[in-house]
Amino acid sequence: MNWRNLPGEITKRWQALKPGQKKITVVVGLGVLFTLIFLVALISRPAYAPLFTGLDPAEAGNMVEKLKEMNIPYRLTGQGKTIEVPEKQVYETRIQLASSGALGEDKGFELFDQTKLGITDFEQQVQYQRALQEELRRTITQLEEVEQARVHLVLPQKSVFIEEEKPSSASVVLKLKPLAQLKTDQIKGIVNLTAGSVEGLKPENIHLIDTKGNVLNADLALDEQAKLAQGTLKQYQVKRAYERELEKRICQMLERIFGPDKAVAMVTADLDFDRQEIESTTYQQGPKVSEQTIKEKGTAPQVGGTPGTTGNLPGYPAQVTQAGQQYSRDETIHNYQPTSRQEKIIPAAGRVRLLSVAVAVDTPVSPVVEQQVSEVVRAATGLNQTRGDQLSVSTFAFDKTYQQEIEKEMAQQEVEKRKEQQQRLLYAGVAAGLIILFIIIAVLVGALRRRAAQEAALEMEELKTIEEIEAAEREKREDIFAPQPIPLEEKIRNLARQKPVEVAEIIRVWLAES
């Protein structure tokens, strides 16, 4: 390719274009030019990275002024809350801002690093309060969900009179991250942390809120009545879970007997949640400690005489003692060490005190079957007649109108759903058919274009061949019909005949020269 002829070739091709083609070429050229300029500017521009995010307007203003003094390029994003600098200068810029004090962070117990002479007790108390507030703020912001925090403490002065002392209090304001939410354990942790860090501060004197004004620790200040209500609710939930489990077991068993939806069971349980302690002591015979044996023998005297009062009156013969009967007595005493056994029984909460079961069957049954159902249900639920449990088995004709309507609506919805699915499948089939048809047409058009191009190439080759043949035949004809060359002598003779004077003059000059 000759580069010298390139401008002329371009001009020639530009003039050969139509007006519409010229406009499209200009638009495409400008678009490509602007794209190249944008890409070059984008590549050459330095990459920015966040320096600080979530800044207050005052903090952002101080940092911007400092960045201007340091001649560091920056840009503001996130509605002015985020400052970005070139990525390579992020860490260096942070260190410079921190060393210059432009970050605006408060000091904690660093306030006491430098001892000041002549400081009063009030100033020292204020500094201690400021330091404690800042230390609590730093600790609270370590939570992942907390973006910023502010702590306000009220530390009353100590008094020598206990009645005049006022309790300490604290207010904590939290700014949570977007879509973040504190858990109950985290709220308790913040409250306990604040209460444990301040002397004389009780958890009930701590107010924890967020930037939207929501009190976060309101649920932690429940009174005893609310806690009791929660305990009652929990007991009710346990009771309902027990009843539902028994109902489920009864229905599963009756479905096997009568079929699905042929029986309904309801259970009411009276559970005992009272706490009881039973203590009992049992004494048992232990080892023998001592033994005592007594043996006695003798004769028992026998008194005789006149019976009655006469024998005891004066002047009457007295009673006469006579020899009595022989006797003997053996007595043994064993002393044992007693042993005792103490038991303390605490019954588990939730003991069943009374159970009532009602069963309704949709199918008419005979008394024998009803008795069998009662026995089966009684055995399955563990009914105790001595405890006073009740069981009722009844037969009714269930009203299934509502169920039939629901089934009808569900069937109708199923039909409509199938129609929608069929329409979707039809639309999808039509779209797929159109896409396949478009692909086939594109393939056929491409094949036809390639075939037309091949035919055009063949025609061009044939035309070139024909032109070459015609040119060869034309050259042959020109060679055949071309005049034969005339000899030199014949040309001289003809010239002498046509111009004898000029020829004679030329011969005379030749002779003179020779």
C-alpha positions in Angstrom: 0.0 0.0 0.0 1.4 3.4 -1.0 0.9 5.7 2.0 1.4 8.8 -0.2 -1.8 8.0 -2.0 -3.8 7.5 1.3 -5.3 11.0 1.5 -6.4 10.8 -2.0 -7.9 7.4 -1.5 -9.7 8.6 1.6 -11.1 11.6 -0.2 -12.2 9.4 -3.0 -14.0 7.0 -0.7 -15.6 9.8 1.2 -17.0 11.3 -2.0 -18.3 7.9 -3.0 -20.5 7.7 0.2 -24.1 8.8 0.3 -25.2 11.7 2.5 -26.8 9.3 5.1 -23.7 7.2 5.2 -21.6 10.3 5.7 -23.7 11.4 8.8 -23.5 7.9 10.3 -19.7 7.9 9.8 -19.4 11.3 11.5 -21.5 10.3 14.5 -19.7 7.0 14.9 -16.3 8.7 14.6 -17.2 11.3 17.2 -18.5 8.6 19.6 -15.3 6.6 19.3 -13.3 9.8 19.8 -15.2 10.8 23.0 -15.0 7.2 24.3 -11.2 7.2 23.8 -11.0 10.5 25.6 -13.1 9.3 28.5 -11.1 6.1 28.9 -7.9 8.0 28.8 -9.1 10.4 31.5 -10.5 7.5 33.6 -7.2 5.6 33.4 -5.1 8.6 34.2 -7.3 9.7 37.1 -6.1 8.5 40.5 -8.2 5.9 42.4 -9.9 7.4 45.5 -10.6 5.5 48.8 -12.7 6.5 51.8 -10.6 8.4 54.4 -13.5 8.7 57.0 -17.2 7.8 56.8 -20.2 8.9 58.8 -18.8 12.3 59.8 -20.7 15.1 61.3 -20.7 18.4 59.3 -18.4 20.1 61.9 -15.9 17.3 61.8 -16.0 17.1 58.0 -15.4 20.9 57.8 -12.4 20.8 60.1 -10.9 17.9 58.1 -11.5 19.6 54.7 -9.8 22.8 55.9 -6.8 20.7 57.1 -6.7 18.8 53.8 -6.6 22.2 51.9 -3.7 23.3 54.1 -1.9 20.1 53.4 -2.6 20.4 49.6 -4.1 16.9 49.5 -6.7 16.3 46.8 -10.1 15.1 48.2 -13.7 14.7 47.3 -16.9 14.6 49.3 -19.5 11.8 48.9 -22.4 10.3 50.8 -24.1 13.7 51.3 -20.9 15.2 52.7 -20.5 12.5 55.4 -17.6 10.7 53.6 -14.3 12.1 52.6 -12.2 10.3 50.0 -8.6 10.9 49.1 -6.2 9.2 46.7 -5.9 5.5 47.6 -2.1 5.7 48.0 -2.3 8.6 50.6 -5.1 7.2 52.8 -3.0 5.9 55.8 -0.5 8.7 55.6 -3.3 11.3 55.6 -5.0 9.6 58.6 -1.8 9.7 60.6 -1.2 13.4 59.8 -4.8 14.4 60.7 -4.5 12.4 64.0 -1.2 14.1 64.9 -2.6 17.5 64.1 -5.7 17.1 66.2 -8.1 17.6 63.4 -10.0 14.4 64.2 -11.8 16.1 67.0 -11.9 13.1 69.3 -12.3 13.7 73.0 -9.7 12.4 75.5 -10.4 9.8 78.1 -8.2 9.2 81.1 -5.4 10.8 79.0 -6.7 14.0 80.6 -4.7 13.0 83.7 -1.5 12.3 81.9 -0.3 15.9 82.6 -0.6 17.0 86.2 -1.7 20.6 86.6 -0.8 22.6 89.6 -3.4 24.6 91.4 -6.4 22.5 90.1 -9.5 22.7 92.3 -11.6 19.7 93.4 -14.4 20.8 91.2 -12.2 20.9 88.1 -10.8 17.5 88.9 -14.3 16.1 89.4 -15.4 17.6 86.0 -12.3 16.1 84.3 -13.0 12.7 85.9 -16.6 12.9 84.6 -15.4 13.8 81.1 -12.8 11.0 81.0 -15.3 8.4 82.3 -17.8 9.5 79.7 -15.3 9.2 76.9 -14.0 5.8 78.1 -17.6 4.5 78.1 -18.2 5.9 74.7 -15.1 4.2 73.3 -16.1 0.9 74.8 -19.7 1.0 73.5 -18.7 1.9 70.0 -16.7 -1.3 69.8 -20.0 -3.1 69.1 -20.4 -3.9 65.5 -24.0 -2.5 65.3 -23.1 0.8 66.9 -21.8 3.6 64.7 -21.5 6.4 67.2 -22.4 6.8 70.9 -22.7 9.7 73.4 -22.7 9.2 77.2 -23.9 11.7 79.7 -23.3 11.0 83.4 -24.7 12.8 86.4 -22.4 12.3 89.4 -23.8 14.1 92.5 -21.4 15.2 95.2 -21.0 13.0 98.2 -22.6 14.2 101.4 -21.9 13.3 105.0 -25.6 12.8 105.5 -27.0 9.7 103.9 -30.5 11.2 103.5 -29.1 14.1 101.4 -27.2 11.8 99.0 -28.7 11.7 95.5 -28.4 8.6 93.2 -26.2 8.7 90.1 -27.8 8.5 86.7 -26.7 8.1 83.1 -28.1 8.7 79.6 -26.6 6.8 76.6 -27.5 7.8 73.0 -26.6 5.4 70.3 -26.5 5.9 66.5 -26.9 2.5 64.9 -25.6 1.5 61.5 -28.1 1.2 58.7 -30.4 -1.8 59.0 -28.7 -2.8 62.3 -30.6 -3.7 65.5 -29.3 -4.5 69.0 -30.2 -7.8 70.6 -31.6 -8.0 74.1 -28.4 -9.4 75.5 -26.4 -6.6 73.9 -28.8 -4.0 75.5 -28.3 -5.7 78.9 -24.6 -5.7 78.4 -24.5 -1.9 77.7 -26.7 -1.2 80.8 -24.6 -3.5 83.0 -21.3 -2.0 81.7 -22.5 1.5 82.4 -23.8 0.5 85.9 -20.6 -1.3 86.8 -18.3 1.6 85.6 -19.9 4.3 87.7 -20.0 4.2 91.5 -23.5 4.2 93.0 -25.2 3.8 89.6 -28.2 1.4 89.4 -29.5 -0.2 86.2 -32.9 1.4 86.7 -31.3 4.9 86.6 -29.8 4.3 83.1 -31.7 5.6 80.1 -30.6 4.0 76.7 -32.1 5.5 73.6 -31.2 5.7 69.9 -31.1 8.7 67.5 -34.7 8.0 66.5 -36.0 8.5 70.1 -36.7 4.8 70.8 -36.1 3.7 74.4 -34.0 0.5 74.0 -34.0 -0.7 77.6 -37.8 -0.2 78.3 -38.4 -4.0 78.2 -35.7 -4.5 80.9 -37.6 -2.5 83.5 -40.5 -4.9 83.8 -42.1 -5.0 87.3 -42.9 -8.1 89.2 -46.4 -8.2 88.0 -45.3 -8.2 84.4 -42.8 -11.0 85.1 -45.6 -13.0 86.8 -47.8 -12.5 83.8 -45.0 -13.8 81.6 -44.7 -16.9 83.8 -48.5 -17.4 83.6 -48.3 -17.1 79.8 -45.5 -19.7 79.7 -47.5 -22.1 81.8 -50.4 -21.7 79.4 -48.2 -22.4 76.5 -47.0 -25.6 78.1 -50.6 -26.6 78.9 -51.7 -26.0 75.3 -48.7 -27.9 73.9 -49.6 -30.9 76.1 -53.2 -30.8 75.1 -52.4 -30.6 71.4 -50.0 -33.5 71.6 -52.7 -35.7 73.2 -55.3 -34.5 70.6 -52.8 -35.3 67.8 -52.3 -38.8 69.1 -56.0 -39.5 69.5 -56.8 -38.2 66.0 -54.0 -40.3 64.4 -55.4 -43.4 66.1 -59.0 -42.7 65.1 -58.1 -41.9 61.5 -56.7 -45.5 61.2 -60.1 -46.8 62.6 -62.7 -44.6 60.9 -60.7 -42.9 58.1 -59.5 -39.3 57.5 -61.7 -36.5 58.8 -64.1 -38.9 60.5 -63.3 -38.1 64.1 -62.4 -35.0 66.2 -60.8 -35.0 69.7 -60.5 -32.2 72.2 -58.5 -32.5 75.4 -58.6 -30.2 78.5 -55.8 -30.8 81.0 -55.5 -29.3 84.5 -51.8 -29.1 85.2 -50.3 -28.4 88.7 -47.5 -25.9 88.5 -47.3 -25.4 92.2 -43.9 -26.0 93.8 -44.1 -28.5 96.7 -41.5 -30.0 99.0 -42.2 -33.2 100.9 -39.8 -34.1 103.7 -40.1 -37.5 105.5 -37.9 -39.2 108.2 -37.9 -43.0 108.6 -36.4 -44.7 111.7 -34.8 -48.1 111.5 -33.4 -50.6 114.0 -29.6 -50.1 114.4 -26.9 -52.0 116.1 -27.3 -53.3 119.8 -25.7 -50.9 122.3 -26.4 -52.6 125.7 -28.4 -55.4 127.3 -29.9 -55.8 130.8 -31.2 -59.0 132.3 -33.2 -59.3 135.6 -34.0 -62.6 137.3 -36.1 -62.9 140.5 -37.3 -66.0 142.5 -39.3 -66.3 145.8 -42.5 -67.4 147.6 -45.6 -65.3 147.6 -47.3 -65.1 151.1 -50.9 -66.1 151.3 -53.3 -64.5 153.8 -56.3 -66.5 155.2 -59.2 -65.9 157.7 -62.8 -64.9 157.8 -63.6 -63.0 154.7 -65.4 -59.7 154.7 -65.4 -56.9 157.3 -66.0 -59.2 160.2 -62.5 -60.5 160.3 -61.2 -57.0 160.5 -63.3 -55.9 163.5 -61.9 -55.9 167.0 -62.7 -59.1 169.0 -62.8 -61.3 165.9 -60.0 -63.6 165.1 -57.4 -62.0 163.0 -56.2 -63.1 159.6 -53.6 -65.8 159.4 -50.7 -65.6 156.9 -49.8 -68.9 155.4 -47.0 -70.1 153.2 -47.7 -69.1 149.6 -46.7 -70.3 146.2 -43.2 -70.3 144.7 -42.6 -67.8 141.8 -39.7 -66.7 139.4 -39.4 -63.7 137.0 -36.9 -63.2 134.1 -36.7 -59.9 132.4 -34.2 -58.9 129.6 -33.8 -55.3 128.2 -32.0 -54.7 124.9 -30.9 -51.1 124.0 -30.3 -50.4 120.3 -28.7 -47.4 118.5 -31.6 -45.9 116.3 -30.9 -45.0 112.7 -33.0 -42.5 110.7 -33.4 -41.9 106.9 -34.5 -38.5 105.7 -36.1 -37.9 102.3 -36.9 -34.6 100.5 -39.1 -35.0 97.5 -39.8 -32.0 95.2 -42.5 -33.0 92.6 -41.9 -31.8 89.1 -43.9 -28.8 88.0 -46.7 -29.6 85.4 -48.1 -32.7 87.1 -51.5 -33.6 85.7 -54.3 -33.1 88.2 -57.3 -33.7 86.0 -57.8 -34.7 82.4 -61.0 -34.4 80.3 -61.3 -35.9 76.8 -64.1 -35.4 74.3 -64.3 -37.4 71.1 -66.8 -36.8 68.3 -67.2 -39.4 65.5 -68.9 -38.7 62.2 -69.9 -42.3 61.6 -72.8 -43.8 63.6 -71.5 -46.6 65.7 -73.0 -49.3 67.9 -72.7 -49.3 71.7 -70.1 -52.1 71.5 -67.9 -50.1 69.1 -68.4 -46.9 71.2 -67.3 -48.9 74.3 -64.2 -50.1 72.4 -63.4 -46.6 71.3 -63.7 -45.4 74.9 -61.3 -48.1 76.1 -58.8 -47.3 73.4 -58.8 -43.6 74.0 -58.6 -44.1 77.8 -55.6 -46.4 77.4 -53.9 -44.0 74.9 -54.3 -40.9 77.0 -53.7 -42.5 80.4 -57.0 -41.6 81.9 -57.3 -42.3 85.7 -60.8 -42.7 87.0 -59.7 -42.6 90.6 -58.3 -39.2 89.9 -61.6 -38.0 88.4 -60.7 -37.9 84.7 -63.6 -37.7 82.3 -64.1 -39.2 78.8 -67.0 -38.5 76.4 -67.5 -40.3 73.1 -70.4 -39.0 70.9 -71.5 -39.5 67.3 -72.6 -36.6 65.1 -73.1 -35.8 61.4 -70.4 -33.4 60.6 -71.2 -30.3 58.5 -68.9 -30.4 55.6 -70.4 -27.5 53.6 -67.6 -25.1 54.3 -65.0 -27.8 53.5 -66.8 -28.6 50.2 -66.8 -24.9 49.3 -63.1 -24.6 50.1 -62.4 -27.7 48.0 -64.4 -26.3 45.2 -62.6 -23.0 45.3 -59.2 -24.8 45.5 -60.2 -27.0 42.5 -61.2 -23.8 40.6 -57.9 -22.1 41.5 -56.1 -25.3 40.4 -57.9 -25.1 37.1 -57.1 -21.4 36.6 -53.5 -22.1 37.7 -53.3 -24.9 35.1 -54.7 -22.5 32.4 -52.1 -19.9 33.4 -49.4 -22.5 33.2 -50.7 -23.6 29.8 -50.8 -20.0 28.6 -47.3 -19.5 29.9 -46.1 -22.6 28.1 -47.9 -21.5 25.0 -46.3 -18.1 25.1 -43.0 -19.7 25.9 -43.5 -22.1 22.9 -44.4 -19.3 20.6 -41.5 -17.2 21.7 -39.2 -20.2 21.4 -40.7 -20.9 17.9 -40.1 -17.3 16.9 -36.6 -17.4 18.1 -35.9 -20.7 16.3 -37.6 -19.3 13.2 -35.5 -16.1 13.4 -32.4 -18.3 13.8 -33.4 -20.4 10.8 -34.1 -17.3 8.8 -30.8 -15.8 9.8 -29.0 -19.0 8.9 -30.8 -19.2 5.6 -30.1 -15.5 4.9 -26.5 -16.0 5.8 -26.3 -19.1 3.6 -28.0 -17.2 0.7 -25.6 -14.3 1.1 -22.6 -16.6 1.1 -24.0 -18.4 -1.9 -24.7 -15.1 -3.7 -21.2 -13.9 -2.8 -19.8 -17.2 -4.1 -21.9 -16.9 -7.3 -20.8 -13.2 -7.7 -17.2 -14.3 -7.2 -17.6 -17.0 -9.8 -19.3 -14.6 -12.2 -16.5 -12.1 -11.7 -14.0 -14.9 -12.4 -16.0 -15.9 -15.5 -16.1 -12.3 -16.6 -12.4 -11.9 -16.1 -11.8 -15.1 -18.0 -14.1 -13.9 -20.8 -12.4 -10.5 -20.9 -9.0 -12.2 -21.0 -10.2 -14.5 -23.8 -11.7 -11.5 -25.7 -8.5 -9.5 -25.2 -6.4 -12.4 -26.5 -8.7 -12.8 -29.6 -8.6 -9.1 -30.2 -4.8 -9.1 -30.1 -4.8 -12.0 -32.6 -7.1 -10.1 -34.9 -5.0 -7.0 -34.7 -1.9 -9.1 -35.6 -3.7 -10.7 -38.6 -5.1 -7.5 -40.0 -2.1 -5.3 -39.2 -0.2 -4.0 -42.4 3.0 -5.8 -43.2 6.2 -3.7 -42.7 7.5 -2.0 -46.0 11.2 -2.6 -46.9 13.6 0.3 -46.7 14.5 0.4 -50.4 10.8 0.6 -51.2 10.3 3.4 -48.8 13.2 5.3 -50.4 11.8 4.8 -53.9 8.4 6.0 -52.8 9.9 9.0 -51.1 12.0 9.9 -54.2 8.9 9.6 -56.4 6.9 11.9 -54.0 9.6 14.5 -53.3 12.4 14.3 -55.9 13.8 17.8 -55.2 14.3 17.1 -51.5 15.8 13.7 -52.1 18.2 15.2 -54.7 19.2 17.9 -52.3 20.0 15.4 -49.6 22.1 13.2 -52.0 24.0 16.3 -53.0 24.8 17.1 -49.3 26.0 13.6 -48.7 28.3 13.7 -51.7 29.8 17.1 -50.7 30.5 15.7 -47.2 32.1 12.5 -48.5 
